[in-house]
Amino acid sequence: MEENTKIFASFPEYQNPTLIPTYQAVKKMPRMEVPLDGAGGDNGLFWFPSSIDPKTYRRSYSRTGHYDGIERPTFDVITRHKVRRVLFDGAAATGVEFFSRDGDTRSVTVKANKEVIIAAGAVHTPKLLQLSGIGPKPLLDKAGIPVLLDIPGVGQNFQDHAYLSVGYEWGKNGSGPRGPEVPANGDPWSVAAPNLGAWIGLPTMTEAFEEIAARYEAQDPAAFLPADTHPTVIAGYAAFQRLHAKLLRSRNTNMMWLPLMGGAGGIVMSMHVVSHGTINIDPADPEAEPVVDYRALSNPTDLDVMVEEIEFMRRYMDSPDFAEYEPRETSPGRNVTGEALRRWIREQYIPTNFHPIATAAKKPLEMGGVVGEDLVVHGTERLRVVDGSIMPMLPGANTQQTVYMLAEKAVDLIKSRQ
């Protein structure tokens, strides 16, 4: 019996007292907008809900709101197994071959009555496609995998939200989370963190936005991609570059997320990176975990933007609203600027917030795409991809709800073909 089919969103009951000066400090930043709420599509400073059940204070997500409690004769979850490949009759997917992860590597086959849907995520979807003979021909040849379809974009265009932490401490009177003992001591922080944040466009962040945008716009599209990148993937990146140059000039495109918890300093997150990576099988051991290469900061524009994000934090931490708390930057330190700051960013930069996308992008084949508008893999029949790998570029938000939306749309597409 399916009792719980809801995913909740709520606000915590507890708010850190230092959120008051934090809100005021960010609100007073030049060009900062304060929209009425976070649901209207406008950037700026606002409160946002979290995926938390307001009664139990537990995480509310796809498992609790969908999978738990499902009792259907047509639904089975097989754990401790790995898919070896998708099976085909010509270009039509007919089933999958899988094996146990517990030592018995003999293949088991499941046949599909209607179609095969891959939902392995941006890390493992390209692996499954490549193992099935769909991907860049030079890679498949090197791995000894028969080529079913040469689709150069499989495993390319990899993107993720990136961030780093800027260390601050209060000289006095401040409050915030106090470390790993919090969940065990009944502290309000053990229930939830505050839900205040700023989503900031580059023109709000810095007056240097035009210089950064123009410099990026003038780049050769292939200059910061791997040397062996296929021309179709380069063509897709060129289109991305033209669009992204416009977004860098837009105040209402979120280039930076600044989560505000009332503590000193914190993280700055880049929401639209231009350094694209790859996720491919290892030719020497194709069934092993795929080779994930973020190629972080390979394009200098990402470094330019991160510098401006840190400088924005420094300016708002200098606000008179924080005077009584005497904030002090501990890492990298206010004396670290210029090239020294860029070196520090390279050392501290974290290229993932666990939001991987775009490795089977929904784009035309001639633009480095992998799936079409119907989410069917180009050149195939009865093979569809439904996960974050199809997003061609990062949303300026968490990918969680974006994937929920994608799945709901995919349901309509699948049902329309039956």
NUBA-110413 format. One record per residue (C-alpha): residue number from 1; x, y, z. Coordinates in nm, 4 decimals. Example, Ala and Ser with C-alpha at 12.3 -4.5 7.8 and 13.67 -1.06 7.14 Angstrom:
<atoms>
1, 1.2300, -0.4500, 0.7800
2, 1.3670, -0.1060, 0.7140
</atoms>
This chain:
<atoms>
1, 0.0000, 0.0000, 0.0000
2, 0.1380, 0.3424, -0.0993
3, 0.0745, 0.5723, 0.1955
4, 0.3201, 0.8567, 0.1470
5, 0.3491, 1.0126, -0.1964
6, 0.4439, 1.3639, -0.0888
7, 0.7732, 1.5501, -0.0874
8, 0.7669, 1.8266, 0.1717
9, 0.9305, 2.1687, 0.1732
10, 0.9518, 2.3683, 0.4954
11, 1.1343, 2.6349, 0.6919
12, 1.3135, 2.5594, 1.0198
13, 1.1775, 2.6960, 1.3451
14, 1.5215, 2.8081, 1.4605
15, 1.7101, 3.1027, 1.3112
16, 2.0578, 3.2062, 1.4205
17, 2.0473, 3.5524, 1.5880
18, 2.3377, 3.6738, 1.3738
19, 2.1194, 3.6302, 1.0658
20, 1.9781, 3.9756, 1.1406
21, 2.3029, 4.1660, 1.0752
22, 2.3859, 3.9203, 0.7951
23, 2.0607, 4.0010, 0.6173
24, 2.1146, 4.3736, 0.6601
25, 2.4766, 4.3589, 0.5428
26, 2.3975, 4.1725, 0.2212
27, 2.0830, 4.3772, 0.1561
28, 2.2905, 4.6977, 0.1599
29, 2.5410, 4.5731, -0.0990
30, 2.5394, 4.7868, -0.4165
31, 2.2907, 4.6696, -0.6807
32, 2.1538, 4.3933, -0.4546
33, 1.7885, 4.3055, -0.5189
34, 1.5470, 4.1738, -0.2543
35, 1.2617, 3.9940, -0.4352
36, 0.9349, 3.9243, -0.2571
37, 1.0097, 3.5506, -0.2466
38, 1.2292, 3.2859, -0.3997
39, 0.9687, 3.1457, -0.6390
40, 0.9392, 3.4306, -0.8882
41, 1.2550, 3.3643, -1.0871
42, 1.4375, 3.6772, -0.9717
43, 1.7902, 3.6864, -0.8339
44, 1.8777, 3.8489, -0.5063
45, 1.8543, 3.7985, -0.1308
46, 1.5665, 3.5842, -0.0056
47, 1.4514, 3.3017, 0.2192
48, 1.4102, 2.9565, 0.0671
49, 1.2572, 2.6275, 0.1894
50, 1.4413, 2.2988, 0.2400
51, 1.3317, 1.9424, 0.1601
52, 1.2452, 1.8667, 0.5221
53, 0.9302, 1.7136, 0.6688
54, 0.8024, 1.9883, 0.9060
55, 0.6708, 1.7321, 1.1558
56, 0.9615, 1.4884, 1.1789
57, 1.2480, 1.7200, 1.0751
58, 1.3741, 1.4399, 0.8540
59, 1.4824, 1.4699, 0.4942
60, 1.1928, 1.4502, 0.2487
61, 1.2951, 1.3345, -0.0961
62, 1.2235, 1.0887, -0.3773
63, 1.2777, 0.7822, -0.1610
64, 1.0437, 0.8854, 0.1211
65, 0.7909, 1.0407, -0.1153
66, 0.7883, 0.7707, -0.3806
67, 0.9939, 0.4532, -0.3494
68, 0.9316, 0.3583, 0.0141
69, 0.6124, 0.1603, 0.0399
70, 0.5706, 0.0854, -0.3294
71, 0.4061, -0.2513, -0.3792
72, 0.3532, -0.3156, -0.7477
73, 0.3905, -0.6430, -0.9365
74, 0.5612, -0.4543, -1.2197
75, 0.8249, -0.2857, -1.0035
76, 1.1397, -0.4620, -0.8816
77, 1.4630, -0.3196, -0.7464
78, 1.7584, -0.5563, -0.7846
79, 2.0432, -0.4561, -0.5535
80, 2.4078, -0.5668, -0.5488
81, 2.4164, -0.5989, -0.9284
82, 2.5727, -0.3994, -1.2115
83, 2.4538, -0.3552, -1.5676
84, 2.7092, -0.4800, -1.8181
85, 2.5496, -0.3403, -2.1331
86, 2.2281, -0.2621, -2.3172
87, 2.1300, -0.5242, -2.5739
88, 2.0241, -0.4334, -2.9284
89, 1.8610, -0.5760, -3.2373
90, 2.0073, -0.3433, -3.4962
91, 1.9472, 0.0051, -3.3564
92, 1.6580, -0.1014, -3.1332
93, 1.7234, -0.1655, -2.7633
94, 1.5831, -0.5036, -2.6586
95, 1.7008, -0.5444, -2.2981
96, 1.9923, -0.5293, -2.0588
97, 2.2627, -0.7662, -1.9457
98, 2.3716, -0.7492, -1.5812
99, 2.5710, -0.9458, -1.3235
100, 2.6163, -0.9834, -0.9495
101, 2.8636, -0.7672, -0.7577
102, 2.9182, -1.0495, -0.5076
103, 3.1567, -1.2640, -0.7089
104, 2.9360, -1.4435, -0.9605
105, 3.0005, -1.2529, -1.2840
106, 2.7778, -1.4686, -1.5043
107, 2.5457, -1.2532, -1.7115
108, 2.1717, -1.2354, -1.6572
109, 1.9488, -1.0923, -1.9285
110, 1.6231, -0.9002, -1.8923
111, 1.4183, -0.8347, -2.2037
112, 1.2251, -0.5114, -2.2568
113, 0.8683, -0.5292, -2.3842
114, 0.8557, -0.1604, -2.4778
115, 1.1822, 0.0256, -2.4185
116, 1.4979, 0.0534, -2.2080
117, 1.5394, 0.3607, -1.9884
118, 1.8804, 0.4524, -1.8507
119, 1.8715, 0.6560, -1.5285
120, 2.2213, 0.5951, -1.3936
121, 2.3134, 0.9604, -1.3400
122, 2.5686, 1.1787, -1.5129
123, 2.8586, 0.9636, -1.3915
124, 2.7387, 0.6168, -1.4912
125, 2.5037, 0.6850, -1.7833
126, 2.7937, 0.7613, -2.0213
127, 2.9702, 0.4491, -1.8957
128, 2.6679, 0.2298, -1.9764
129, 2.6286, 0.3856, -2.3191
130, 2.9967, 0.3359, -2.3968
131, 2.9934, -0.0246, -2.2722
132, 2.6983, -0.0786, -2.5066
133, 2.8920, 0.0475, -2.8079
134, 2.7556, 0.4027, -2.8125
135, 3.0141, 0.6773, -2.7768
136, 3.3293, 0.8242, -2.9284
137, 3.4663, 0.5714, -3.1777
138, 3.8373, 0.6233, -3.0899
139, 3.7629, 0.5502, -2.7224
140, 3.5529, 0.2418, -2.7997
141, 3.8169, 0.1095, -3.0400
142, 4.0852, 0.1534, -2.7769
143, 3.8706, -0.0341, -2.5221
144, 3.7989, -0.3161, -2.7671
145, 3.4216, -0.2503, -2.7678
146, 3.2359, -0.3033, -3.0994
147, 3.0993, 0.0293, -3.2179
148, 2.7234, 0.0379, -3.2560
149, 2.6960, 0.4162, -3.2938
150, 2.9728, 0.6751, -3.3092
151, 2.8327, 0.9544, -3.0906
152, 3.1265, 1.1802, -2.9901
153, 2.9320, 1.3683, -2.7212
154, 2.8851, 1.0699, -2.4888
155, 3.0886, 1.1504, -2.1767
156, 3.1682, 1.5067, -2.2901
157, 3.0327, 1.8459, -2.1701
158, 3.0645, 1.7408, -1.8024
159, 2.9734, 2.0246, -1.5625
160, 2.9130, 2.0632, -1.1888
161, 2.8677, 2.3427, -0.9372
162, 3.1989, 2.4347, -0.7749
163, 3.2809, 2.6068, -0.4489
164, 3.5347, 2.6854, -0.1805
165, 3.5273, 2.8068, 0.1795
166, 3.6525, 3.1461, 0.2881
167, 3.7561, 3.1247, 0.6519
168, 3.6345, 3.3877, 0.8990
169, 3.5885, 3.3975, 1.2733
170, 3.4016, 3.6326, 1.5036
171, 3.6135, 3.8285, 1.7450
172, 3.3243, 3.8303, 1.9944
173, 2.9492, 3.7816, 2.0362
174, 2.8987, 3.5700, 1.7229
175, 2.7251, 3.2341, 1.7000
176, 2.7104, 2.9467, 1.4542
177, 2.7427, 2.5699, 1.4224
178, 2.9977, 2.4343, 1.6666
179, 3.1276, 2.1226, 1.4957
180, 3.0627, 1.7486, 1.4899
181, 2.9150, 1.7359, 1.8402
182, 2.6086, 1.9393, 1.7317
183, 2.3834, 1.6481, 1.6187
184, 2.4321, 1.4750, 1.9548
185, 2.3830, 1.7601, 2.1996
186, 2.0301, 1.8825, 2.1240
187, 2.1552, 2.2078, 1.9740
188, 1.9033, 2.3858, 1.7448
189, 2.1551, 2.3360, 1.4644
190, 2.0839, 1.9624, 1.4900
191, 1.7346, 2.0251, 1.3476
192, 1.8085, 2.2485, 1.0512
193, 2.0272, 2.5270, 0.9224
194, 1.8874, 2.8726, 0.8438
195, 1.7300, 2.9187, 0.5011
196, 1.8711, 3.2500, 0.3855
197, 2.0767, 3.2923, 0.0723
198, 2.1829, 3.5330, -0.1978
199, 2.1755, 3.4411, -0.5667
200, 2.3933, 3.6938, -0.7414
201, 2.4567, 3.7880, -1.1025
202, 2.8017, 3.8995, -1.2124
203, 2.6949, 4.2653, -1.2711
204, 2.5751, 4.2763, -0.9079
205, 2.8920, 4.1124, -0.7874
206, 3.1458, 4.3347, -0.9631
207, 3.1804, 4.6368, -1.1899
208, 3.4353, 4.4319, -1.3874
209, 3.1601, 4.2101, -1.5344
210, 3.1903, 4.3514, -1.8877
211, 3.5649, 4.2977, -1.8958
212, 3.5241, 3.9358, -1.7829
213, 3.2411, 3.8711, -2.0291
214, 3.4258, 4.0256, -2.3233
215, 3.7416, 3.8297, -2.2486
216, 3.5454, 3.5042, -2.2362
217, 3.3477, 3.5900, -2.5496
218, 3.6702, 3.6449, -2.7451
219, 3.8118, 3.2997, -2.6691
220, 3.8615, 3.0367, -2.9378
221, 3.5924, 2.7784, -2.8424
222, 3.8465, 2.4955, -2.8675
223, 4.1226, 2.6718, -2.6740
224, 4.0447, 2.5245, -2.3316
225, 3.8911, 2.1910, -2.4351
226, 4.0943, 1.8673, -2.4586
227, 4.3152, 1.8568, -2.7663
228, 4.1284, 1.5593, -2.9158
229, 3.7789, 1.7101, -2.8749
230, 3.5540, 1.6205, -3.1692
231, 3.4438, 1.9084, -3.3973
232, 3.0764, 1.8503, -3.3114
233, 3.1511, 1.8891, -2.9396
234, 3.3468, 2.2075, -3.0152
235, 3.0481, 2.3375, -3.2146
236, 2.8251, 2.2714, -2.9148
237, 3.0658, 2.4519, -2.6840
238, 3.0765, 2.7501, -2.9235
239, 2.6971, 2.7812, -2.8895
240, 2.7295, 2.7487, -2.5122
241, 2.9978, 3.0196, -2.5145
242, 2.7811, 3.2666, -2.7065
243, 2.4950, 3.2161, -2.4614
244, 2.7141, 3.2220, -2.1530
245, 2.8754, 3.5512, -2.2549
246, 2.5258, 3.7021, -2.2484
247, 2.4552, 3.5447, -1.9095
248, 2.7749, 3.6935, -1.7654
249, 2.6279, 4.0344, -1.8502
250, 2.2887, 3.9557, -1.6945
251, 2.2091, 4.0716, -1.3430
252, 1.9331, 3.8115, -1.3243
253, 2.1521, 3.5104, -1.4076
254, 2.2803, 3.3486, -1.0915
255, 2.6584, 3.3178, -1.1200
256, 2.7142, 3.2871, -0.7468
257, 2.5216, 3.1343, -0.4608
258, 2.6031, 3.2681, -0.1182
259, 2.4427, 3.0529, 0.1558
260, 2.3925, 3.2702, 0.4626
261, 2.3761, 3.0852, 0.7936
262, 2.4638, 3.3676, 1.0280
263, 2.8175, 3.2463, 1.0817
264, 3.1351, 3.4297, 0.9919
265, 3.2395, 3.3857, 0.6293
266, 3.1364, 3.0602, 0.4676
267, 3.1284, 2.9190, 0.1188
268, 3.1012, 3.0852, -0.2202
269, 2.9618, 2.8675, -0.4976
270, 3.0039, 2.9126, -0.8715
271, 2.6739, 2.8171, -1.0320
272, 2.7763, 2.8331, -1.3992
273, 3.1256, 2.7020, -1.4717
274, 3.2730, 2.7200, -1.8218
275, 3.5466, 2.4575, -1.7709
276, 3.3914, 2.1405, -1.9134
277, 3.5205, 1.7976, -1.8202
278, 3.4776, 1.4381, -1.9321
279, 3.3536, 1.1091, -1.7869
280, 3.4655, 0.8032, -1.9824
281, 3.5304, 0.4349, -1.9382
282, 3.8874, 0.3289, -1.8659
283, 4.0041, 0.1608, -2.1909
284, 4.2294, -0.0701, -1.9885
285, 3.9394, -0.1854, -1.7670
286, 3.6042, -0.0773, -1.9162
287, 3.3893, -0.2350, -1.6437
288, 3.5740, -0.0535, -1.3646
289, 3.4501, 0.2786, -1.2296
290, 3.4622, 0.5460, -1.5013
291, 3.7413, 0.8023, -1.5246
292, 3.6023, 1.1344, -1.3995
293, 3.7973, 1.4418, -1.5098
294, 3.6491, 1.7730, -1.3952
295, 3.9191, 1.9716, -1.5786
296, 3.8579, 2.2234, -1.3015
297, 3.9696, 2.5811, -1.3730
298, 4.1026, 2.4765, -1.7141
299, 3.9240, 2.7836, -1.8490
300, 4.0582, 3.0996, -1.6770
301, 3.7126, 3.2606, -1.6746
302, 3.6117, 3.0366, -1.3842
303, 3.9090, 3.1678, -1.1901
304, 3.8180, 3.5275, -1.2769
305, 3.4639, 3.4769, -1.1461
306, 3.5770, 3.3033, -0.8263
307, 3.8099, 3.5949, -0.7464
308, 3.5121, 3.8316, -0.7707
309, 3.3019, 3.6030, -0.5493
310, 3.5643, 3.6144, -0.2741
311, 3.6018, 3.9905, -0.3036
312, 3.2220, 4.0258, -0.2753
313, 3.2268, 3.8268, 0.0485
314, 3.5079, 4.0432, 0.1824
315, 3.3098, 4.3598, 0.1140
316, 2.9931, 4.2396, 0.2821
317, 3.1889, 4.1072, 0.5832
318, 3.3313, 4.4603, 0.6161
319, 2.9778, 4.5961, 0.6710
320, 2.9199, 4.8156, 0.9778
321, 2.6370, 4.5737, 1.0642
322, 2.9057, 4.3285, 1.1768
323, 3.1116, 4.5813, 1.3744
324, 3.0154, 4.4464, 1.7169
325, 3.1231, 4.0938, 1.6141
326, 3.4698, 4.1985, 1.4913
327, 3.4971, 3.9499, 1.2016
328, 3.8449, 3.8422, 1.0975
329, 3.9414, 3.6590, 0.7794
330, 4.1550, 3.3576, 0.8649
331, 4.1845, 3.1868, 0.5261
332, 4.3303, 3.2937, 0.2930
333, 4.3712, 3.6228, 0.4892
334, 4.2969, 3.9778, 0.3752
335, 4.6564, 4.0350, 0.2693
336, 4.6207, 3.7617, 0.0037
337, 4.5249, 3.9335, -0.3224
338, 4.6165, 3.9358, -0.6899
339, 4.8127, 3.6368, -0.8161
340, 4.8551, 3.5043, -0.4613
341, 4.4755, 3.4840, -0.4285
342, 4.4504, 3.3030, -0.7619
343, 4.7078, 3.0488, -0.6430
344, 4.5111, 2.9975, -0.3217
345, 4.1907, 2.9390, -0.5200
346, 4.3641, 2.6749, -0.7334
347, 4.4724, 2.4962, -0.4150
348, 4.1341, 2.5170, -0.2355
349, 3.8868, 2.4885, -0.5222
350, 3.6328, 2.2053, -0.4895
351, 3.4938, 2.1255, -0.8371
352, 3.1794, 1.9448, -0.7244
353, 2.8738, 2.0006, -0.5118
354, 2.7475, 1.6580, -0.6237
355, 2.5422, 1.8133, -0.9047
356, 2.6965, 1.6437, -1.2131
357, 2.5235, 1.6977, -1.5469
358, 2.5542, 1.7104, -1.9283
359, 2.7427, 1.3890, -2.0134
360, 2.4551, 1.2737, -2.2365
361, 2.3336, 1.6196, -2.3291
362, 1.9997, 1.6923, -2.4943
363, 2.1322, 1.8637, -2.8042
364, 2.1484, 1.7945, -3.1784
365, 2.4058, 1.5359, -3.2795
366, 2.5967, 1.7971, -3.4798
367, 2.6306, 2.0050, -3.1609
368, 2.7801, 1.7221, -2.9540
369, 2.4423, 1.6027, -2.8299
370, 2.3439, 1.2522, -2.7236
371, 1.9634, 1.2552, -2.6864
372, 1.6867, 1.4370, -2.8712
373, 1.3808, 1.6248, -2.7523
374, 1.2106, 1.2922, -2.6790
375, 1.5131, 1.1872, -2.4668
376, 1.5786, 0.8965, -2.7073
377, 1.9485, 0.8414, -2.7829
378, 2.0304, 0.9692, -3.1315
379, 2.0257, 0.6936, -3.3914
380, 1.8575, 0.4382, -3.1651
381, 1.5087, 0.3101, -3.1063
382, 1.3548, 0.2193, -2.7690
383, 1.6501, 0.3603, -2.5714
384, 1.5901, 0.6664, -2.3572
385, 1.7938, 0.8542, -2.0945
386, 1.6146, 1.0107, -1.7978
387, 1.8577, 1.1689, -1.5502
388, 2.0718, 1.4783, -1.4978
389, 2.3140, 1.3778, -1.7726
390, 2.0758, 1.5168, -2.0362
391, 2.0884, 1.8772, -1.9065
392, 2.3042, 2.0703, -2.1561
393, 2.4049, 2.3352, -1.9022
394, 2.3866, 2.3883, -1.5287
395, 2.0767, 2.5378, -1.3699
396, 2.1429, 2.8246, -1.1324
397, 1.9985, 2.6119, -0.8523
398, 2.0204, 2.2734, -0.6874
399, 1.9735, 1.9944, -0.9433
400, 1.7365, 1.7996, -0.7150
401, 1.4083, 1.9618, -0.8146
402, 1.5345, 2.0008, -1.1707
403, 1.5676, 1.6235, -1.1983
404, 1.2216, 1.5770, -1.0430
405, 1.0806, 1.8023, -1.3156
406, 1.2741, 1.6163, -1.5810
407, 1.1368, 1.2822, -1.4592
408, 0.7780, 1.4111, -1.4615
409, 0.8217, 1.5344, -1.8191
410, 0.9789, 1.2019, -1.9192
411, 0.6725, 1.0174, -1.7865
412, 0.4527, 1.2154, -2.0249
413, 0.6877, 1.1438, -2.3166
414, 0.6995, 0.7727, -2.2399
415, 0.3223, 0.7414, -2.1989
416, 0.2603, 0.9330, -2.5208
417, 0.4413, 0.6633, -2.7200
418, 0.2492, 0.3714, -2.5734
</atoms>
